Amino acid sequence: MFKRTALFVFALLFLVNSAFAAVNINNADQAALEALPGVGAAKATAIIEYRTQHGNFKTKEGLLQVKGIGPKMLEKMQKEIEI
């Protein structure tokens, strides 16, 4: 019984941690980028294309160089992204 409860708690903590993990904009795939607030398929594609052409982002603010991403959108994403 204890083993089963411990396994459940471990799995729950893993899922909670995964749910709050930030998205690394330098290696995130299309689906991960689309999960960000305000980012749909077109903006996710634009981020990947920008990253491919110009290299990795040095700062979060580098996203402002991507067409369709402005200061308000960056502010919405700020807590959910990392470099």
N, CA, C and O atoms as a GROMACS GRO file, in nm:
protein
  332
    1MET      N    1   0.082  -0.119   0.000
    1MET     CA    2   0.000   0.000   0.000
    1MET      C    3   0.088   0.126   0.000
    1MET      O    4   0.062   0.220  -0.075
    2PHE      N    5   0.190   0.128   0.085
    2PHE     CA    6   0.279   0.244   0.092
    2PHE      C    7   0.349   0.266  -0.041
    2PHE      O    8   0.363   0.380  -0.086
    3LYS      N    9   0.393   0.158  -0.102
    3LYS     CA   10   0.463   0.166  -0.230
    3LYS      C   11   0.373   0.230  -0.336
    3LYS      O   12   0.416   0.314  -0.415
    4ARG      N   13   0.251   0.189  -0.336
    4ARG     CA   14   0.153   0.240  -0.433
    4ARG      C   15   0.127   0.390  -0.410
    4ARG      O   16   0.119   0.467  -0.505
    5THR      N   17   0.114   0.429  -0.285
    5THR     CA   18   0.091   0.569  -0.251
    5THR      C   19   0.212   0.653  -0.287
    5THR      O   20   0.198   0.763  -0.341
    6ALA      N   21   0.330   0.603  -0.258
    6ALA     CA   22   0.453   0.676  -0.291
    6ALA      C   23   0.466   0.693  -0.442
    6ALA      O   24   0.507   0.800  -0.488
    7LEU      N   25   0.434   0.591  -0.517
    7LEU     CA   26   0.440   0.599  -0.663
    7LEU      C   27   0.341   0.703  -0.715
    7LEU      O   28   0.373   0.779  -0.806
    8PHE      N   29   0.222   0.705  -0.659
    8PHE     CA   30   0.121   0.802  -0.698
    8PHE      C   31   0.167   0.945  -0.670
    8PHE      O   32   0.152   1.033  -0.755
    9VAL      N   33   0.223   0.968  -0.553
    9VAL     CA   34   0.272   1.101  -0.516
    9VAL      C   35   0.385   1.143  -0.609
    9VAL      O   36   0.388   1.257  -0.655
   10PHE      N   37   0.476   1.053  -0.638
   10PHE     CA   38   0.587   1.083  -0.728
   10PHE      C   39   0.534   1.121  -0.867
   10PHE      O   40   0.577   1.220  -0.926
   11ALA      N   41   0.441   1.042  -0.918
   11ALA     CA   42   0.383   1.070  -1.051
   11ALA      C   43   0.311   1.204  -1.051
   11ALA      O   44   0.322   1.279  -1.147
   12LEU      N   45   0.239   1.234  -0.946
   12LEU     CA   46   0.167   1.361  -0.937
   12LEU      C   47   0.265   1.479  -0.935
   12LEU      O   48   0.242   1.579  -1.003
   13LEU      N   49   0.371   1.469  -0.857
   13LEU     CA   50   0.471   1.576  -0.852
   13LEU      C   51   0.539   1.594  -0.988
   13LEU      O   52   0.566   1.707  -1.028
   14PHE      N   53   0.566   1.485  -1.057
   14PHE     CA   54   0.627   1.493  -1.190
   14PHE      C   55   0.534   1.567  -1.286
   14PHE      O   56   0.579   1.653  -1.361
   15LEU      N   57   0.407   1.534  -1.284
   15LEU     CA   58   0.311   1.598  -1.374
   15LEU      C   59   0.294   1.746  -1.342
   15LEU      O   60   0.285   1.828  -1.433
   16VAL      N   61   0.290   1.780  -1.215
   16VAL     CA   62   0.276   1.920  -1.176
   16VAL      C   63   0.399   1.998  -1.220
   16VAL      O   64   0.386   2.109  -1.272
   17ASN      N   65   0.517   1.942  -1.200
   17ASN     CA   66   0.640   2.009  -1.240
   17ASN      C   67   0.643   2.026  -1.392
   17ASN      O   68   0.684   2.132  -1.441
   18SER      N   69   0.601   1.927  -1.466
   18SER     CA   70   0.599   1.935  -1.612
   18SER      C   71   0.501   2.041  -1.659
   18SER      O   72   0.527   2.110  -1.758
   19ALA      N   73   0.391   2.054  -1.591
   19ALA     CA   74   0.290   2.152  -1.630
   19ALA      C   75   0.340   2.294  -1.616
   19ALA      O   76   0.295   2.384  -1.687
   20PHE      N   77   0.433   2.317  -1.523
   20PHE     CA   78   0.482   2.452  -1.499
   20PHE      C   79   0.622   2.476  -1.555
   20PHE      O   80   0.682   2.581  -1.532
   21ALA      N   81   0.674   2.379  -1.629
   21ALA     CA   82   0.808   2.395  -1.687
   21ALA      C   83   0.802   2.500  -1.798
   21ALA      O   84   0.711   2.502  -1.880
   22ALA      N   85   0.902   2.587  -1.798
   22ALA     CA   86   0.909   2.691  -1.900
   22ALA      C   87   0.951   2.630  -2.034
   22ALA      O   88   1.022   2.530  -2.038
   23VAL      N   89   0.908   2.693  -2.141
   23VAL     CA   90   0.941   2.650  -2.276
   23VAL      C   91   1.070   2.720  -2.318
   23VAL      O   92   1.078   2.843  -2.317
   24ASN      N   93   1.170   2.642  -2.356
   24ASN     CA   94   1.295   2.699  -2.404
   24ASN      C   95   1.275   2.736  -2.551
   24ASN      O   96   1.258   2.649  -2.636
   25ILE      N   97   1.276   2.865  -2.579
   25ILE     CA   98   1.246   2.912  -2.714
   25ILE      C   99   1.355   2.880  -2.814
   25ILE      O  100   1.335   2.895  -2.935
   26ASN      N  101   1.470   2.836  -2.767
   26ASN     CA  102   1.579   2.801  -2.858
   26ASN      C  103   1.574   2.656  -2.907
   26ASN      O  104   1.641   2.622  -3.005
   27ASN      N  105   1.496   2.573  -2.841
   27ASN     CA  106   1.489   2.434  -2.888
   27ASN      C  107   1.348   2.376  -2.886
   27ASN      O  108   1.330   2.256  -2.909
   28ALA      N  109   1.250   2.457  -2.858
   28ALA     CA  110   1.112   2.409  -2.853
   28ALA      C  111   1.063   2.375  -2.994
   28ALA      O  112   1.097   2.442  -3.091
   29ASP      N  113   0.983   2.270  -3.001
   29ASP     CA  114   0.924   2.234  -3.130
   29ASP      C  115   0.795   2.312  -3.153
   29ASP      O  116   0.752   2.391  -3.068
   30GLN      N  117   0.735   2.290  -3.267
   30GLN     CA  118   0.613   2.361  -3.308
   30GLN      C  119   0.504   2.351  -3.201
   30GLN      O  120   0.444   2.452  -3.162
   31ALA      N  121   0.478   2.230  -3.154
   31ALA     CA  122   0.370   2.208  -3.057
   31ALA      C  123   0.396   2.282  -2.926
   31ALA      O  124   0.304   2.341  -2.869
   32ALA      N  125   0.520   2.278  -2.878
   32ALA     CA  126   0.553   2.346  -2.752
   32ALA      C  127   0.535   2.497  -2.767
   32ALA      O  128   0.485   2.562  -2.675
   33LEU      N  129   0.576   2.552  -2.879
   33LEU     CA  130   0.560   2.696  -2.901
   33LEU      C  131   0.412   2.733  -2.912
   33LEU      O  132   0.371   2.837  -2.861
   34GLU      N  133   0.334   2.650  -2.978
   34GLU     CA  134   0.191   2.678  -2.992
   34GLU      C  135   0.118   2.675  -2.858
   34GLU      O  136   0.010   2.733  -2.846
   35ALA      N  137   0.176   2.609  -2.759
   35ALA     CA  138   0.114   2.603  -2.625
   35ALA      C  139   0.131   2.733  -2.548
   35ALA      O  140   0.066   2.754  -2.445
   36LEU      N  141   0.218   2.821  -2.597
   36LEU     CA  142   0.238   2.950  -2.531
   36LEU      C  143   0.119   3.041  -2.555
   36LEU      O  144   0.056   3.033  -2.661
   37PRO      N  145   0.087   3.129  -2.460
   37PRO     CA  146  -0.028   3.218  -2.476
   37PRO      C  147  -0.011   3.312  -2.597
   37PRO      O  148   0.090   3.381  -2.610
   38GLY      N  149  -0.110   3.312  -2.683
   38GLY     CA  150  -0.111   3.401  -2.798
   38GLY      C  151  -0.033   3.349  -2.918
   38GLY      O  152  -0.030   3.415  -3.022
   39VAL      N  153   0.029   3.232  -2.905
   39VAL     CA  154   0.107   3.177  -3.016
   39VAL      C  155   0.028   3.065  -3.082
   39VAL      O  156  -0.003   2.963  -3.020
   40GLY      N  157  -0.002   3.085  -3.207
   40GLY     CA  158  -0.068   2.982  -3.286
   40GLY      C  159   0.032   2.921  -3.382
   40GLY      O  160   0.153   2.938  -3.367
   41ALA      N  161  -0.020   2.850  -3.480
   41ALA     CA  162   0.066   2.780  -3.576
   41ALA      C  163   0.155   2.878  -3.653
   41ALA      O  164   0.274   2.852  -3.671
   42ALA      N  165   0.099   2.989  -3.699
   42ALA     CA  166   0.176   3.084  -3.781
   42ALA      C  167   0.290   3.147  -3.702
   42ALA      O  168   0.402   3.160  -3.753
   43LYS      N  169   0.264   3.188  -3.578
   43LYS     CA  170   0.368   3.252  -3.498
   43LYS      C  171   0.474   3.150  -3.454
   43LYS      O  172   0.592   3.183  -3.448
   44ALA      N  173   0.431   3.028  -3.424
   44ALA     CA  174   0.527   2.924  -3.389
   44ALA      C  175   0.620   2.897  -3.507
   44ALA      O  176   0.741   2.882  -3.489
   45THR      N  177   0.564   2.891  -3.626
   45THR     CA  178   0.645   2.871  -3.746
   45THR      C  179   0.741   2.988  -3.765
   45THR      O  180   0.857   2.968  -3.800
   46ALA      N  181   0.692   3.110  -3.742
   46ALA     CA  182   0.777   3.228  -3.757
   46ALA      C  183   0.893   3.226  -3.657
   46ALA      O  184   1.004   3.266  -3.692
   47ILE      N  185   0.868   3.181  -3.536
   47ILE     CA  186   0.974   3.172  -3.434
   47ILE      C  187   1.079   3.071  -3.480
   47ILE      O  188   1.199   3.099  -3.472
   48ILE      N  189   1.035   2.956  -3.526
   48ILE     CA  190   1.129   2.853  -3.571
   48ILE      C  191   1.209   2.900  -3.692
   48ILE      O  192   1.330   2.877  -3.700
   49GLU      N  193   1.142   2.965  -3.786
   49GLU     CA  194   1.212   3.016  -3.904
   49GLU      C  195   1.314   3.124  -3.867
   49GLU      O  196   1.425   3.125  -3.918
   50TYR      N  197   1.275   3.213  -3.778
   50TYR     CA  198   1.368   3.318  -3.734
   50TYR      C  199   1.490   3.255  -3.667
   50TYR      O  200   1.604   3.293  -3.695
   51ARG      N  201   1.464   3.160  -3.581
   51ARG     CA  202   1.572   3.092  -3.507
   51ARG      C  203   1.665   3.019  -3.605
   51ARG      O  204   1.787   3.018  -3.585
   52THR      N  205   1.608   2.958  -3.708
   52THR     CA  206   1.688   2.886  -3.807
   52THR      C  207   1.776   2.982  -3.887
   52THR      O  208   1.892   2.951  -3.916
   53GLN      N  209   1.721   3.096  -3.923
   53GLN     CA  210   1.794   3.193  -4.005
   53GLN      C  211   1.896   3.275  -3.927
   53GLN      O  212   2.002   3.310  -3.980
   54HIS      N  213   1.864   3.307  -3.802
   54HIS     CA  214   1.947   3.401  -3.725
   54HIS      C  215   2.020   3.338  -3.607
   54HIS      O  216   2.098   3.406  -3.540
   55GLY      N  217   1.996   3.213  -3.579
   55GLY     CA  218   2.058   3.148  -3.465
   55GLY      C  219   1.973   3.160  -3.340
   55GLY      O  220   1.864   3.218  -3.343
   56ASN      N  221   2.023   3.107  -3.232
   56ASN     CA  222   1.948   3.107  -3.106
   56ASN      C  223   1.925   3.247  -3.053
   56ASN      O  224   2.002   3.339  -3.078
   57PHE      N  225   1.815   3.261  -2.980
   57PHE     CA  226   1.784   3.386  -2.913
   57PHE      C  227   1.880   3.404  -2.796
   57PHE      O  228   1.906   3.309  -2.723
   58LYS      N  229   1.930   3.523  -2.780
   58LYS     CA  230   2.021   3.553  -2.668
   58LYS      C  231   1.943   3.596  -2.544
   58LYS      O  232   1.985   3.571  -2.431
   59THR      N  233   1.828   3.660  -2.567
   59THR     CA  234   1.741   3.707  -2.459
   59THR      C  235   1.596   3.679  -2.497
   59THR      O  236   1.565   3.653  -2.614
   60LYS      N  237   1.510   3.684  -2.400
   60LYS     CA  238   1.367   3.670  -2.428
   60LYS      C  239   1.320   3.782  -2.519
   60LYS      O  240   1.233   3.761  -2.604
   61GLU      N  241   1.376   3.899  -2.501
   61GLU     CA  242   1.337   4.015  -2.580
   61GLU      C  243   1.371   3.999  -2.728
   61GLU      O  244   1.319   4.072  -2.812
   62GLY      N  245   1.457   3.904  -2.759
   62GLY     CA  246   1.489   3.874  -2.898
   62GLY      C  247   1.367   3.831  -2.978
   62GLY      O  248   1.365   3.843  -3.100
   63LEU      N  249   1.266   3.781  -2.909
   63LEU     CA  250   1.142   3.742  -2.976
   63LEU      C  251   1.074   3.861  -3.042
   63LEU      O  252   0.993   3.844  -3.134
   64LEU      N  253   1.105   3.981  -2.997
   64LEU     CA  254   1.045   4.101  -3.056
   64LEU      C  255   1.087   4.119  -3.202
   64LEU      O  256   1.024   4.195  -3.276
   65GLN      N  257   1.193   4.051  -3.244
   65GLN     CA  258   1.239   4.058  -3.382
   65GLN      C  259   1.156   3.968  -3.474
   65GLN      O  260   1.165   3.979  -3.596
   66VAL      N  261   1.076   3.880  -3.416
   66VAL     CA  262   0.993   3.788  -3.494
   66VAL      C  263   0.865   3.860  -3.536
   66VAL      O  264   0.797   3.922  -3.454
   67LYS      N  265   0.834   3.851  -3.665
   67LYS     CA  266   0.714   3.916  -3.717
   67LYS      C  267   0.590   3.864  -3.643
   67LYS      O  268   0.569   3.744  -3.630
   68GLY      N  269   0.511   3.959  -3.595
   68GLY     CA  270   0.387   3.923  -3.526
   68GLY      C  271   0.398   3.918  -3.375
   68GLY      O  272   0.298   3.898  -3.306
   69ILE      N  273   0.518   3.935  -3.322
   69ILE     CA  274   0.534   3.934  -3.177
   69ILE      C  275   0.576   4.074  -3.132
   69ILE      O  276   0.681   4.125  -3.171
   70GLY      N  277   0.491   4.133  -3.051
   70GLY     CA  278   0.517   4.266  -2.999
   70GLY      C  279   0.533   4.264  -2.849
   70GLY      O  280   0.530   4.157  -2.787
   71PRO      N  281   0.551   4.381  -2.790
   71PRO     CA  282   0.573   4.388  -2.644
   71PRO      C  283   0.461   4.327  -2.560
   71PRO      O  284   0.488   4.263  -2.459
   72LYS      N  285   0.337   4.346  -2.601
   72LYS     CA  286   0.225   4.291  -2.522
   72LYS      C  287   0.226   4.139  -2.525
   72LYS      O  288   0.203   4.075  -2.422
   73MET      N  289   0.252   4.082  -2.641
   73MET     CA  290   0.256   3.936  -2.650
   73MET      C  291   0.374   3.882  -2.571
   73MET      O  292   0.362   3.781  -2.502
   74LEU      N  293   0.488   3.948  -2.581
   74LEU     CA  294   0.605   3.904  -2.505
   74LEU      C  295   0.576   3.907  -2.356
   74LEU      O  296   0.616   3.818  -2.281
   75GLU      N  297   0.506   4.009  -2.313
   75GLU     CA  298   0.470   4.020  -2.171
   75GLU      C  299   0.384   3.902  -2.127
   75GLU      O  300   0.401   3.850  -2.016
   76LYS      N  301   0.290   3.860  -2.213
   76LYS     CA  302   0.204   3.745  -2.180
   76LYS      C  303   0.285   3.616  -2.169
   76LYS      O  304   0.253   3.530  -2.087
   77MET      N  305   0.389   3.604  -2.251
   77MET     CA  306   0.470   3.482  -2.254
   77MET      C  307   0.582   3.481  -2.152
   77MET      O  308   0.634   3.375  -2.119
   78GLN      N  309   0.620   3.596  -2.103
   78GLN     CA  310   0.741   3.616  -2.023
   78GLN      C  311   0.766   3.509  -1.918
   78GLN      O  312   0.878   3.459  -1.906
   79LYS      N  313   0.666   3.474  -1.842
   79LYS     CA  314   0.685   3.380  -1.732
   79LYS      C  315   0.688   3.234  -1.780
   79LYS      O  316   0.726   3.145  -1.704
   80GLU      N  317   0.648   3.211  -1.905
   80GLU     CA  318   0.640   3.074  -1.954
   80GLU      C  319   0.751   3.036  -2.050
   80GLU      O  320   0.752   2.925  -2.104
   81ILE      N  321   0.845   3.129  -2.071
   81ILE     CA  322   0.956   3.099  -2.162
   81ILE      C  323   1.090   3.114  -2.092
   81ILE      O  324   1.103   3.181  -1.990
   82GLU      N  325   1.189   3.047  -2.150
   82GLU     CA  326   1.326   3.059  -2.100
   82GLU      C  327   1.421   3.048  -2.218
   82GLU      O  328   1.383   3.006  -2.327
   83ILE      N  329   1.545   3.087  -2.194
   83ILE     CA  330   1.649   3.080  -2.296
   83ILE      C  331   1.733   2.956  -2.269
   83ILE      O  332   1.828   2.929  -2.342
   0.00000   0.00000   0.00000
